[in-house]
């Protein structure tokens, strides 16, 4: 994991979960529609964001695109 750049680290981790190349994980790509993520993968993304990046999960609004993750990494306090 890239410790100096949390956005790059999150992109790498999420790409692994979705089994896609990091380059495919654009800000606009919808996890479900464009990258064919299933509900288990979405839950795993939420768990990684919580465990590795200290972001509280929102069960009512899980991240749908990488831009959602980028926004949360940039605006929320992390430990």
PyMOL Python script that loads the backbone (N, CA, C, O; Angstrom):
from pymol import cmd

cmd.read_pdbstr("""\
ATOM      1  N   UNK A   1       0.845  -1.178   0.000  1.00  0.00           N
ATOM      2  CA  UNK A   1       0.000   0.000   0.000  1.00  0.00           C
ATOM      3  C   UNK A   1       0.884   1.232   0.000  1.00  0.00           C
ATOM      4  O   UNK A   1       1.902   1.261   0.692  1.00  0.00           O
ATOM      5  N   UNK A   2       0.518   2.243  -0.756  1.00  0.00           N
ATOM      6  CA  UNK A   2       1.255   3.481  -0.868  1.00  0.00           C
ATOM      7  C   UNK A   2       0.941   4.358   0.338  1.00  0.00           C
ATOM      8  O   UNK A   2      -0.113   4.991   0.394  1.00  0.00           O
ATOM      9  N   UNK A   3       1.864   4.394   1.307  1.00  0.00           N
ATOM     10  CA  UNK A   3       1.625   5.100   2.563  1.00  0.00           C
ATOM     11  C   UNK A   3       1.644   6.607   2.397  1.00  0.00           C
ATOM     12  O   UNK A   3       1.042   7.318   3.201  1.00  0.00           O
ATOM     13  N   UNK A   4       2.322   7.112   1.374  1.00  0.00           N
ATOM     14  CA  UNK A   4       2.418   8.554   1.219  1.00  0.00           C
ATOM     15  C   UNK A   4       1.246   9.153   0.474  1.00  0.00           C
ATOM     16  O   UNK A   4       1.000  10.353   0.593  1.00  0.00           O
ATOM     17  N   UNK A   5       0.532   8.377  -0.271  1.00  0.00           N
ATOM     18  CA  UNK A   5      -0.600   8.871  -1.061  1.00  0.00           C
ATOM     19  C   UNK A   5      -1.820   7.986  -0.808  1.00  0.00           C
ATOM     20  O   UNK A   5      -1.959   6.934  -1.431  1.00  0.00           O
ATOM     21  N   UNK A   6      -2.704   8.403   0.100  1.00  0.00           N
ATOM     22  CA  UNK A   6      -3.862   7.557   0.412  1.00  0.00           C
ATOM     23  C   UNK A   6      -4.795   7.345  -0.773  1.00  0.00           C
ATOM     24  O   UNK A   6      -5.445   6.304  -0.862  1.00  0.00           O
ATOM     25  N   UNK A   7      -4.873   8.305  -1.677  1.00  0.00           N
ATOM     26  CA  UNK A   7      -5.745   8.131  -2.846  1.00  0.00           C
ATOM     27  C   UNK A   7      -5.198   7.025  -3.743  1.00  0.00           C
ATOM     28  O   UNK A   7      -5.955   6.169  -4.201  1.00  0.00           O
ATOM     29  N   UNK A   8      -3.901   7.034  -3.994  1.00  0.00           N
ATOM     30  CA  UNK A   8      -3.287   5.981  -4.808  1.00  0.00           C
ATOM     31  C   UNK A   8      -3.409   4.626  -4.113  1.00  0.00           C
ATOM     32  O   UNK A   8      -3.677   3.614  -4.761  1.00  0.00           O
ATOM     33  N   UNK A   9      -3.213   4.608  -2.805  1.00  0.00           N
ATOM     34  CA  UNK A   9      -3.328   3.359  -2.055  1.00  0.00           C
ATOM     35  C   UNK A   9      -4.757   2.817  -2.133  1.00  0.00           C
ATOM     36  O   UNK A   9      -4.957   1.617  -2.326  1.00  0.00           O
ATOM     37  N   UNK A  10      -5.743   3.695  -1.984  1.00  0.00           N
ATOM     38  CA  UNK A  10      -7.140   3.268  -2.073  1.00  0.00           C
ATOM     39  C   UNK A  10      -7.457   2.753  -3.472  1.00  0.00           C
ATOM     40  O   UNK A  10      -8.160   1.754  -3.623  1.00  0.00           O
ATOM     41  N   UNK A  11      -6.941   3.432  -4.496  1.00  0.00           N
ATOM     42  CA  UNK A  11      -7.181   2.984  -5.878  1.00  0.00           C
ATOM     43  C   UNK A  11      -6.606   1.582  -6.076  1.00  0.00           C
ATOM     44  O   UNK A  11      -7.257   0.721  -6.667  1.00  0.00           O
ATOM     45  N   UNK A  12      -5.396   1.355  -5.586  1.00  0.00           N
ATOM     46  CA  UNK A  12      -4.767   0.043  -5.726  1.00  0.00           C
ATOM     47  C   UNK A  12      -5.570  -1.043  -5.013  1.00  0.00           C
ATOM     48  O   UNK A  12      -5.795  -2.119  -5.567  1.00  0.00           O
ATOM     49  N   UNK A  13      -6.001  -0.762  -3.788  1.00  0.00           N
ATOM     50  CA  UNK A  13      -6.760  -1.756  -3.007  1.00  0.00           C
ATOM     51  C   UNK A  13      -8.102  -2.064  -3.660  1.00  0.00           C
ATOM     52  O   UNK A  13      -8.500  -3.225  -3.750  1.00  0.00           O
ATOM     53  N   UNK A  14      -8.796  -1.031  -4.113  1.00  0.00           N
ATOM     54  CA  UNK A  14     -10.115  -1.229  -4.720  1.00  0.00           C
ATOM     55  C   UNK A  14      -9.981  -1.958  -6.053  1.00  0.00           C
ATOM     56  O   UNK A  14     -10.812  -2.804  -6.384  1.00  0.00           O
ATOM     57  N   UNK A  15      -8.947  -1.639  -6.814  1.00  0.00           N
ATOM     58  CA  UNK A  15      -8.715  -2.345  -8.080  1.00  0.00           C
ATOM     59  C   UNK A  15      -8.510  -3.839  -7.827  1.00  0.00           C
ATOM     60  O   UNK A  15      -9.004  -4.670  -8.589  1.00  0.00           O
ATOM     61  N   UNK A  16      -7.788  -4.180  -6.768  1.00  0.00           N
ATOM     62  CA  UNK A  16      -7.603  -5.594  -6.416  1.00  0.00           C
ATOM     63  C   UNK A  16      -8.931  -6.261  -6.076  1.00  0.00           C
ATOM     64  O   UNK A  16      -9.205  -7.378  -6.515  1.00  0.00           O
ATOM     65  N   UNK A  17      -9.746  -5.572  -5.297  1.00  0.00           N
ATOM     66  CA  UNK A  17     -11.051  -6.125  -4.904  1.00  0.00           C
ATOM     67  C   UNK A  17     -11.926  -6.359  -6.133  1.00  0.00           C
ATOM     68  O   UNK A  17     -12.591  -7.389  -6.246  1.00  0.00           O
ATOM     69  N   UNK A  18     -11.917  -5.391  -7.052  1.00  0.00           N
ATOM     70  CA  UNK A  18     -12.772  -5.480  -8.236  1.00  0.00           C
ATOM     71  C   UNK A  18     -12.138  -6.298  -9.362  1.00  0.00           C
ATOM     72  O   UNK A  18     -12.761  -6.540 -10.395  1.00  0.00           O
ATOM     73  N   UNK A  19     -10.891  -6.718  -9.143  1.00  0.00           N
ATOM     74  CA  UNK A  19     -10.172  -7.509 -10.131  1.00  0.00           C
ATOM     75  C   UNK A  19     -10.094  -6.806 -11.478  1.00  0.00           C
ATOM     76  O   UNK A  19     -10.377  -7.391 -12.523  1.00  0.00           O
ATOM     77  N   UNK A  20      -9.699  -5.521 -11.426  1.00  0.00           N
ATOM     78  CA  UNK A  20      -9.487  -4.712 -12.627  1.00  0.00           C
ATOM     79  C   UNK A  20      -8.131  -4.032 -12.506  1.00  0.00           C
ATOM     80  O   UNK A  20      -7.562  -3.951 -11.417  1.00  0.00           O
ATOM     81  N   UNK A  21      -7.626  -3.555 -13.611  1.00  0.00           N
ATOM     82  CA  UNK A  21      -6.393  -2.768 -13.587  1.00  0.00           C
ATOM     83  C   UNK A  21      -6.702  -1.418 -12.943  1.00  0.00           C
ATOM     84  O   UNK A  21      -7.791  -0.874 -13.126  1.00  0.00           O
ATOM     85  N   UNK A  22      -5.754  -0.885 -12.199  1.00  0.00           N
ATOM     86  CA  UNK A  22      -5.965   0.408 -11.534  1.00  0.00           C
ATOM     87  C   UNK A  22      -6.347   1.487 -12.545  1.00  0.00           C
ATOM     88  O   UNK A  22      -7.099   2.403 -12.210  1.00  0.00           O
ATOM     89  N   UNK A  23      -5.844   1.392 -13.771  1.00  0.00           N
ATOM     90  CA  UNK A  23      -6.173   2.375 -14.806  1.00  0.00           C
ATOM     91  C   UNK A  23      -7.658   2.350 -15.181  1.00  0.00           C
ATOM     92  O   UNK A  23      -8.195   3.364 -15.626  1.00  0.00           O
ATOM     93  N   UNK A  24      -8.320   1.216 -15.010  1.00  0.00           N
ATOM     94  CA  UNK A  24      -9.751   1.105 -15.291  1.00  0.00           C
ATOM     95  C   UNK A  24     -10.601   1.770 -14.210  1.00  0.00           C
ATOM     96  O   UNK A  24     -11.777   2.066 -14.426  1.00  0.00           O
ATOM     97  N   UNK A  25     -10.003   1.998 -13.062  1.00  0.00           N
ATOM     98  CA  UNK A  25     -10.728   2.543 -11.921  1.00  0.00           C
ATOM     99  C   UNK A  25     -10.684   4.072 -11.987  1.00  0.00           C
ATOM    100  O   UNK A  25     -10.043   4.729 -11.167  1.00  0.00           O
ATOM    101  N   UNK A  26     -11.378   4.613 -12.976  1.00  0.00           N
ATOM    102  CA  UNK A  26     -11.426   6.060 -13.145  1.00  0.00           C
ATOM    103  C   UNK A  26     -12.420   6.656 -12.151  1.00  0.00           C
ATOM    104  O   UNK A  26     -13.239   5.944 -11.571  1.00  0.00           O
ATOM    105  N   UNK A  27     -12.337   7.952 -11.968  1.00  0.00           N
ATOM    106  CA  UNK A  27     -13.255   8.619 -11.052  1.00  0.00           C
ATOM    107  C   UNK A  27     -14.712   8.439 -11.474  1.00  0.00           C
ATOM    108  O   UNK A  27     -15.598   8.371 -10.623  1.00  0.00           O
ATOM    109  N   UNK A  28     -14.963   8.361 -12.772  1.00  0.00           N
ATOM    110  CA  UNK A  28     -16.334   8.307 -13.288  1.00  0.00           C
ATOM    111  C   UNK A  28     -16.886   6.895 -13.409  1.00  0.00           C
ATOM    112  O   UNK A  28     -18.101   6.728 -13.519  1.00  0.00           O
ATOM    113  N   UNK A  29     -16.031   5.868 -13.393  1.00  0.00           N
ATOM    114  CA  UNK A  29     -16.496   4.495 -13.583  1.00  0.00           C
ATOM    115  C   UNK A  29     -17.358   4.050 -12.405  1.00  0.00           C
ATOM    116  O   UNK A  29     -16.929   4.094 -11.252  1.00  0.00           O
ATOM    117  N   UNK A  30     -18.565   3.625 -12.711  1.00  0.00           N
ATOM    118  CA  UNK A  30     -19.485   3.135 -11.692  1.00  0.00           C
ATOM    119  C   UNK A  30     -19.067   1.715 -11.317  1.00  0.00           C
ATOM    120  O   UNK A  30     -18.911   0.859 -12.187  1.00  0.00           O
ATOM    121  N   UNK A  31     -18.885   1.468 -10.013  1.00  0.00           N
ATOM    122  CA  UNK A  31     -18.431   0.162  -9.564  1.00  0.00           C
ATOM    123  C   UNK A  31     -19.348  -0.952 -10.059  1.00  0.00           C
ATOM    124  O   UNK A  31     -18.863  -1.976 -10.540  1.00  0.00           O
ATOM    125  N   UNK A  32     -20.647  -0.773  -9.951  1.00  0.00           N
ATOM    126  CA  UNK A  32     -21.591  -1.829 -10.332  1.00  0.00           C
ATOM    127  C   UNK A  32     -21.814  -1.888 -11.843  1.00  0.00           C
ATOM    128  O   UNK A  32     -21.688  -2.951 -12.450  1.00  0.00           O
ATOM    129  N   UNK A  33     -22.138  -0.767 -12.436  1.00  0.00           N
ATOM    130  CA  UNK A  33     -22.514  -0.736 -13.849  1.00  0.00           C
ATOM    131  C   UNK A  33     -21.326  -0.941 -14.780  1.00  0.00           C
ATOM    132  O   UNK A  33     -21.397  -1.753 -15.703  1.00  0.00           O
ATOM    133  N   UNK A  34     -20.238  -0.216 -14.550  1.00  0.00           N
ATOM    134  CA  UNK A  34     -19.103  -0.254 -15.471  1.00  0.00           C
ATOM    135  C   UNK A  34     -18.089  -1.340 -15.130  1.00  0.00           C
ATOM    136  O   UNK A  34     -17.481  -1.927 -16.026  1.00  0.00           O
ATOM    137  N   UNK A  35     -17.905  -1.609 -13.843  1.00  0.00           N
ATOM    138  CA  UNK A  35     -16.873  -2.549 -13.416  1.00  0.00           C
ATOM    139  C   UNK A  35     -17.449  -3.862 -12.897  1.00  0.00           C
ATOM    140  O   UNK A  35     -16.712  -4.735 -12.439  1.00  0.00           O
ATOM    141  N   UNK A  36     -18.777  -3.995 -12.972  1.00  0.00           N
ATOM    142  CA  UNK A  36     -19.487  -5.230 -12.648  1.00  0.00           C
ATOM    143  C   UNK A  36     -19.248  -5.741 -11.226  1.00  0.00           C
ATOM    144  O   UNK A  36     -19.148  -6.948 -11.004  1.00  0.00           O
ATOM    145  N   UNK A  37     -19.158  -4.825 -10.274  1.00  0.00           N
ATOM    146  CA  UNK A  37     -18.989  -5.205  -8.872  1.00  0.00           C
ATOM    147  C   UNK A  37     -20.281  -5.801  -8.338  1.00  0.00           C
ATOM    148  O   UNK A  37     -21.376  -5.347  -8.671  1.00  0.00           O
ATOM    149  N   UNK A  38     -20.139  -6.821  -7.508  1.00  0.00           N
ATOM    150  CA  UNK A  38     -21.316  -7.387  -6.846  1.00  0.00           C
ATOM    151  C   UNK A  38     -21.409  -6.808  -5.424  1.00  0.00           C
ATOM    152  O   UNK A  38     -20.537  -6.053  -4.992  1.00  0.00           O
ATOM    153  N   UNK A  39     -22.461  -7.169  -4.719  1.00  0.00           N
ATOM    154  CA  UNK A  39     -22.690  -6.591  -3.394  1.00  0.00           C
ATOM    155  C   UNK A  39     -21.588  -6.971  -2.403  1.00  0.00           C
ATOM    156  O   UNK A  39     -21.262  -6.186  -1.513  1.00  0.00           O
ATOM    157  N   UNK A  40     -21.020  -8.155  -2.549  1.00  0.00           N
ATOM    158  CA  UNK A  40     -19.931  -8.566  -1.667  1.00  0.00           C
ATOM    159  C   UNK A  40     -18.689  -7.690  -1.892  1.00  0.00           C
ATOM    160  O   UNK A  40     -18.022  -7.300  -0.934  1.00  0.00           O
ATOM    161  N   UNK A  41     -18.390  -7.390  -3.132  1.00  0.00           N
ATOM    162  CA  UNK A  41     -17.247  -6.530  -3.428  1.00  0.00           C
ATOM    163  C   UNK A  41     -17.476  -5.108  -2.903  1.00  0.00           C
ATOM    164  O   UNK A  41     -16.546  -4.477  -2.402  1.00  0.00           O
ATOM    165  N   UNK A  42     -18.691  -4.611  -3.015  1.00  0.00           N
ATOM    166  CA  UNK A  42     -19.006  -3.275  -2.489  1.00  0.00           C
ATOM    167  C   UNK A  42     -18.821  -3.271  -0.969  1.00  0.00           C
ATOM    168  O   UNK A  42     -18.273  -2.321  -0.409  1.00  0.00           O
ATOM    169  N   UNK A  43     -19.277  -4.327  -0.309  1.00  0.00           N
ATOM    170  CA  UNK A  43     -19.097  -4.432   1.145  1.00  0.00           C
ATOM    171  C   UNK A  43     -17.617  -4.505   1.500  1.00  0.00           C
ATOM    172  O   UNK A  43     -17.186  -3.910   2.488  1.00  0.00           O
ATOM    173  N   UNK A  44     -16.843  -5.226   0.704  1.00  0.00           N
ATOM    174  CA  UNK A  44     -15.408  -5.333   0.958  1.00  0.00           C
ATOM    175  C   UNK A  44     -14.722  -3.981   0.782  1.00  0.00           C
ATOM    176  O   UNK A  44     -13.813  -3.644   1.540  1.00  0.00           O
ATOM    177  N   UNK A  45     -15.148  -3.213  -0.208  1.00  0.00           N
ATOM    178  CA  UNK A  45     -14.594  -1.867  -0.394  1.00  0.00           C
ATOM    179  C   UNK A  45     -14.877  -1.022   0.839  1.00  0.00           C
ATOM    180  O   UNK A  45     -13.986  -0.332   1.334  1.00  0.00           O
ATOM    181  N   UNK A  46     -16.103  -1.069   1.338  1.00  0.00           N
ATOM    182  CA  UNK A  46     -16.455  -0.311   2.538  1.00  0.00           C
ATOM    183  C   UNK A  46     -15.609  -0.739   3.733  1.00  0.00           C
ATOM    184  O   UNK A  46     -15.175   0.098   4.524  1.00  0.00           O
ATOM    185  N   UNK A  47     -15.377  -2.046   3.860  1.00  0.00           N
ATOM    186  CA  UNK A  47     -14.563  -2.554   4.970  1.00  0.00           C
ATOM    187  C   UNK A  47     -13.117  -2.075   4.863  1.00  0.00           C
ATOM    188  O   UNK A  47     -12.511  -1.704   5.869  1.00  0.00           O
ATOM    189  N   UNK A  48     -12.565  -2.082   3.656  1.00  0.00           N
ATOM    190  CA  UNK A  48     -11.191  -1.603   3.454  1.00  0.00           C
ATOM    191  C   UNK A  48     -11.097  -0.118   3.783  1.00  0.00           C
ATOM    192  O   UNK A  48     -10.135   0.320   4.414  1.00  0.00           O
ATOM    193  N   UNK A  49     -12.084   0.652   3.360  1.00  0.00           N
ATOM    194  CA  UNK A  49     -12.071   2.086   3.652  1.00  0.00           C
ATOM    195  C   UNK A  49     -12.104   2.338   5.158  1.00  0.00           C
ATOM    196  O   UNK A  49     -11.459   3.260   5.656  1.00  0.00           O
ATOM    197  N   UNK A  50     -12.857   1.514   5.870  1.00  0.00           N
ATOM    198  CA  UNK A  50     -12.924   1.658   7.318  1.00  0.00           C
ATOM    199  C   UNK A  50     -11.633   1.172   7.979  1.00  0.00           C
ATOM    200  O   UNK A  50     -11.035   1.891   8.779  1.00  0.00           O
ATOM    201  N   UNK A  51     -11.210  -0.037   7.647  1.00  0.00           N
ATOM    202  CA  UNK A  51     -10.055  -0.644   8.324  1.00  0.00           C
ATOM    203  C   UNK A  51      -8.734   0.014   7.963  1.00  0.00           C
ATOM    204  O   UNK A  51      -7.906   0.267   8.837  1.00  0.00           O
ATOM    205  N   UNK A  52      -8.534   0.292   6.694  1.00  0.00           N
ATOM    206  CA  UNK A  52      -7.234   0.797   6.244  1.00  0.00           C
ATOM    207  C   UNK A  52      -7.141   2.322   6.234  1.00  0.00           C
ATOM    208  O   UNK A  52      -6.048   2.876   6.349  1.00  0.00           O
ATOM    209  N   UNK A  53      -8.275   2.998   6.099  1.00  0.00           N
ATOM    210  CA  UNK A  53      -8.237   4.443   5.943  1.00  0.00           C
ATOM    211  C   UNK A  53      -9.020   5.198   7.015  1.00  0.00           C
ATOM    212  O   UNK A  53      -9.043   6.429   7.011  1.00  0.00           O
ATOM    213  N   UNK A  54      -9.657   4.474   7.929  1.00  0.00           N
ATOM    214  CA  UNK A  54     -10.351   5.104   9.045  1.00  0.00           C
ATOM    215  C   UNK A  54     -11.632   5.831   8.687  1.00  0.00           C
ATOM    216  O   UNK A  54     -12.076   6.704   9.433  1.00  0.00           O
ATOM    217  N   UNK A  55     -12.235   5.486   7.554  1.00  0.00           N
ATOM    218  CA  UNK A  55     -13.473   6.140   7.133  1.00  0.00           C
ATOM    219  C   UNK A  55     -14.670   5.334   7.609  1.00  0.00           C
ATOM    220  O   UNK A  55     -14.749   4.130   7.364  1.00  0.00           O
ATOM    221  N   UNK A  56     -15.583   5.981   8.275  1.00  0.00           N
ATOM    222  CA  UNK A  56     -16.787   5.305   8.763  1.00  0.00           C
ATOM    223  C   UNK A  56     -17.665   4.893   7.590  1.00  0.00           C
ATOM    224  O   UNK A  56     -17.915   5.705   6.699  1.00  0.00           O
ATOM    225  N   UNK A  57     -18.135   3.662   7.570  1.00  0.00           N
ATOM    226  CA  UNK A  57     -19.006   3.225   6.474  1.00  0.00           C
ATOM    227  C   UNK A  57     -20.377   3.880   6.574  1.00  0.00           C
ATOM    228  O   UNK A  57     -20.856   4.202   7.662  1.00  0.00           O
ATOM    229  N   UNK A  58     -20.991   4.068   5.423  1.00  0.00           N
ATOM    230  CA  UNK A  58     -22.354   4.579   5.364  1.00  0.00           C
ATOM    231  C   UNK A  58     -23.201   3.512   4.677  1.00  0.00           C
ATOM    232  O   UNK A  58     -23.233   3.447   3.448  1.00  0.00           O
ATOM    233  N   UNK A  59     -23.892   2.670   5.462  1.00  0.00           N
ATOM    234  CA  UNK A  59     -24.650   1.567   4.854  1.00  0.00           C
ATOM    235  C   UNK A  59     -25.751   2.047   3.912  1.00  0.00           C
ATOM    236  O   UNK A  59     -26.185   1.302   3.034  1.00  0.00           O
ATOM    237  N   UNK A  60     -26.200   3.282   4.091  1.00  0.00           N
ATOM    238  CA  UNK A  60     -27.250   3.815   3.227  1.00  0.00           C
ATOM    239  C   UNK A  60     -26.699   4.373   1.921  1.00  0.00           C
ATOM    240  O   UNK A  60     -27.441   4.549   0.954  1.00  0.00           O
ATOM    241  N   UNK A  61     -25.388   4.653   1.893  1.00  0.00           N
ATOM    242  CA  UNK A  61     -24.782   5.231   0.690  1.00  0.00           C
ATOM    243  C   UNK A  61     -23.345   4.742   0.530  1.00  0.00           C
ATOM    244  O   UNK A  61     -22.402   5.512   0.709  1.00  0.00           O
ATOM    245  N   UNK A  62     -23.176   3.453   0.191  1.00  0.00           N
ATOM    246  CA  UNK A  62     -21.810   2.964  -0.036  1.00  0.00           C
ATOM    247  C   UNK A  62     -21.231   3.657  -1.269  1.00  0.00           C
ATOM    248  O   UNK A  62     -21.981   4.135  -2.120  1.00  0.00           O
ATOM    249  N   UNK A  63     -19.904   3.713  -1.371  1.00  0.00           N
ATOM    250  CA  UNK A  63     -19.318   4.386  -2.527  1.00  0.00           C
ATOM    251  C   UNK A  63     -19.736   3.710  -3.826  1.00  0.00           C
ATOM    252  O   UNK A  63     -19.741   2.482  -3.923  1.00  0.00           O
ATOM    253  N   UNK A  64     -20.085   4.511  -4.816  1.00  0.00           N
ATOM    254  CA  UNK A  64     -20.515   3.990  -6.106  1.00  0.00           C
ATOM    255  C   UNK A  64     -19.453   4.174  -7.182  1.00  0.00           C
ATOM    256  O   UNK A  64     -19.418   3.440  -8.169  1.00  0.00           O
ATOM    257  N   UNK A  65     -18.586   5.167  -6.976  1.00  0.00           N
ATOM    258  CA  UNK A  65     -17.517   5.490  -7.924  1.00  0.00           C
ATOM    259  C   UNK A  65     -16.270   5.821  -7.138  1.00  0.00           C
ATOM    260  O   UNK A  65     -16.334   6.098  -5.940  1.00  0.00           O
ATOM    261  N   UNK A  66     -15.122   5.793  -7.819  1.00  0.00           N
ATOM    262  CA  UNK A  66     -13.891   6.139  -7.119  1.00  0.00           C
ATOM    263  C   UNK A  66     -13.902   7.614  -6.702  1.00  0.00           C
ATOM    264  O   UNK A  66     -13.253   7.976  -5.720  1.00  0.00           O
ATOM    265  N   UNK A  67     -14.617   8.457  -7.421  1.00  0.00           N
ATOM    266  CA  UNK A  67     -14.698   9.868  -7.015  1.00  0.00           C
ATOM    267  C   UNK A  67     -15.331   9.993  -5.630  1.00  0.00           C
ATOM    268  O   UNK A  67     -14.984  10.906  -4.881  1.00  0.00           O
ATOM    269  N   UNK A  68     -16.252   9.095  -5.275  1.00  0.00           N
ATOM    270  CA  UNK A  68     -16.833   9.096  -3.926  1.00  0.00           C
ATOM    271  C   UNK A  68     -15.754   8.808  -2.890  1.00  0.00           C
ATOM    272  O   UNK A  68     -15.705   9.446  -1.838  1.00  0.00           O
ATOM    273  N   UNK A  69     -14.893   7.845  -3.195  1.00  0.00           N
ATOM    274  CA  UNK A  69     -13.801   7.488  -2.285  1.00  0.00           C
ATOM    275  C   UNK A  69     -12.824   8.653  -2.171  1.00  0.00           C
ATOM    276  O   UNK A  69     -12.426   9.029  -1.069  1.00  0.00           O
ATOM    277  N   UNK A  70     -12.440   9.221  -3.309  1.00  0.00           N
ATOM    278  CA  UNK A  70     -11.517  10.358  -3.322  1.00  0.00           C
ATOM    279  C   UNK A  70     -12.076  11.520  -2.484  1.00  0.00           C
ATOM    280  O   UNK A  70     -11.347  12.132  -1.704  1.00  0.00           O
ATOM    281  N   UNK A  71     -13.351  11.813  -2.648  1.00  0.00           N
ATOM    282  CA  UNK A  71     -13.973  12.901  -1.883  1.00  0.00           C
ATOM    283  C   UNK A  71     -13.912  12.621  -0.386  1.00  0.00           C
ATOM    284  O   UNK A  71     -13.579  13.507   0.402  1.00  0.00           O
ATOM    285  N   UNK A  72     -14.230  11.403   0.004  1.00  0.00           N
ATOM    286  CA  UNK A  72     -14.212  11.059   1.429  1.00  0.00           C
ATOM    287  C   UNK A  72     -12.801  11.096   1.994  1.00  0.00           C
ATOM    288  O   UNK A  72     -12.609  11.527   3.131  1.00  0.00           O
ATOM    289  N   UNK A  73     -11.826  10.661   1.239  1.00  0.00           N
ATOM    290  CA  UNK A  73     -10.435  10.695   1.710  1.00  0.00           C
ATOM    291  C   UNK A  73      -9.957  12.127   1.886  1.00  0.00           C
ATOM    292  O   UNK A  73      -9.137  12.408   2.759  1.00  0.00           O
ATOM    293  N   UNK A  74     -10.465  13.025   1.066  1.00  0.00           N
ATOM    294  CA  UNK A  74     -10.035  14.406   1.125  1.00  0.00           C
ATOM    295  C   UNK A  74     -10.754  15.260   2.145  1.00  0.00           C
ATOM    296  O   UNK A  74     -10.252  16.319   2.524  1.00  0.00           O
ATOM    297  N   UNK A  75     -11.932  14.820   2.603  1.00  0.00           N
ATOM    298  CA  UNK A  75     -12.742  15.678   3.456  1.00  0.00           C
ATOM    299  C   UNK A  75     -12.933  15.181   4.869  1.00  0.00           C
ATOM    300  O   UNK A  75     -13.320  15.949   5.749  1.00  0.00           O
ATOM    301  N   UNK A  76     -12.664  13.895   5.103  1.00  0.00           N
ATOM    302  CA  UNK A  76     -12.893  13.362   6.459  1.00  0.00           C
ATOM    303  C   UNK A  76     -11.588  13.242   7.214  1.00  0.00           C
ATOM    304  O   UNK A  76     -10.539  12.976   6.627  1.00  0.00           O
ATOM    305  N   UNK A  77     -11.660  13.439   8.515  1.00  0.00           N
ATOM    306  CA  UNK A  77     -10.497  13.245   9.355  1.00  0.00           C
ATOM    307  C   UNK A  77     -10.213  11.757   9.460  1.00  0.00           C
ATOM    308  O   UNK A  77     -11.122  10.943   9.620  1.00  0.00           O
ATOM    309  N   UNK A  78      -8.934  11.418   9.366  1.00  0.00           N
ATOM    310  CA  UNK A  78      -8.513  10.037   9.498  1.00  0.00           C
ATOM    311  C   UNK A  78      -7.565   9.943  10.677  1.00  0.00           C
ATOM    312  O   UNK A  78      -6.870  10.913  10.981  1.00  0.00           O
ATOM    313  N   UNK A  79      -7.516   8.790  11.358  1.00  0.00           N
ATOM    314  CA  UNK A  79      -6.586   8.642  12.478  1.00  0.00           C
ATOM    315  C   UNK A  79      -5.149   8.680  12.020  1.00  0.00           C
ATOM    316  O   UNK A  79      -4.237   8.570  12.838  1.00  0.00           O
TER     317      UNK A  79
END
""", "prot")
cmd.dss("prot")
cmd.show_as("cartoon", "prot")
cmd.util.cbc("prot")
cmd.orient("prot")
